[in-house]
Amino acid sequence: MKPQYHFYNNTKFALQGFLAMWRSEKSFRIELFICLPLIIISLFVPCSLIEHILLIASMIFIFFAEAMNSGIEAVVDLVSPEYHELAGKAKDCASAGVFCAISIAVLCWVLVLAKALGILEFPNL
């Protein structure tokens, strides 16, 4: 039988996931201490609503990628407690996802800030 959807329980599980990452993932704590101030700073950047959303979404995307990375690492550690080449490959690929998310965020921030400071100009599309 398929379990019933329950908003309260699903929210509780998600918050438990954040707490687990906070407790066990140093990289998550570092990303949190970098991203939260940037999200606040983004509110004061003189840019359009779409650009504000882009700045904030790029930070949230890092948290998403880190959550997927942490989940993959936990499952790999569970099923392959000893070193295996494929386990290492899975972890490396998950880490590459976090790297891509951080790269996208840096690119978004550089372009939006360069436009806001008048360093770059983009045509209206």
Secondary structure as the mmCIF struct_conf table of DSSP 4:
data_model
#
loop_
_struct_conf.conf_type_id
_struct_conf.id
_struct_conf.beg_label_comp_id
_struct_conf.beg_label_asym_id
_struct_conf.beg_label_seq_id
_struct_conf.end_label_comp_id
_struct_conf.end_label_asym_id
_struct_conf.end_label_seq_id
HELX_LH_PP_P HELX_LH_PP_P1 LYS A 2 TYR A 5
HELX_RH_AL_P HELX_RH_AL_P1 PHE A 7 SER A 24
HELX_RH_AL_P HELX_RH_AL_P2 LYS A 26 SER A 42
TURN_TY1_P TURN_TY1_P1 LEU A 43 PHE A 44
BEND BEND1 VAL A 45 VAL A 45
HELX_RH_AL_P HELX_RH_AL_P3 LEU A 49 VAL A 79
BEND BEND2 GLU A 82 GLU A 82
HELX_RH_AL_P HELX_RH_AL_P4 GLU A 85 ALA A 116
TURN_TY1_P TURN_TY1_P2 LEU A 117 GLY A 118
BEND BEND3 ILE A 119 ILE A 119
#
